[in-house]
Amino acid sequence: MQKVLIVEDEVDIADLINFNLQRAGYEVFKAHDGITGTEMAIQHRPDLVVLDLMLPGRDGYSVFREIRRDARTAKIPVIMLTARAQTEDRIQGLEAGADDYVTKPFSPKELVLRVHAILKRTDAPPGAVEYEFGPFRFDKNTVKFYLDNEPVDLTSTEFKLLLFLCERSGKPQDRNDLLRTVWGYSDEVHSRTLDTHMKRLRQKLGEYGSQIETVRGVGYCVATPHA
Ligand code: CA
């Protein structure tokens, strides 16, 4: 059973999410403040964290940074909950590297779909477990990525995006297809999610970052490596 940690101080909202996730078959843990949330993430190693940004004590960004900094929790996907009015929050959250975000008020059904999309995409497909592409090596089983045999810390979302592009190298991939494949949905607003992820991915790849090309009016493309 996959585990989800909810960090949300508003008890009614936490309970609502809890109810819907349990009904969808997830094991759920709840924390009502940031410090407990950070502790529970380390203790329970959930498969995903739903993290509210406005929290007493330690705010959502601090919790997020703690989760990403600690090697035991660094790869756990995080969905941020933000208030609709706080556009800045949303942008900051994405820049910080959240896997997805949901704005309040939200439909619990939609949140469950987002959770499902993110957890589904981190499952390794049966069959080929390792995939090599030029200097890149993907271990689909452990979701570990190597560049010239050196491990590079990619989040599961970055891993999935890069793998998807490499497996279709030489063919530009449409933004909407990328969004749908990786996040399970596609719309105008969330287009930004894709771009912030690509930006971070390029940074992490260093000199190989330029392998990911922006295709104007279409999306992104990874060039076929030279033999
Ligand atoms: Ca709150």
Residues whose N, C-alpha, C, O or C-beta is under 5 A from the ligand:
A	BS01	CA	D9 E10 D52 M54 L55
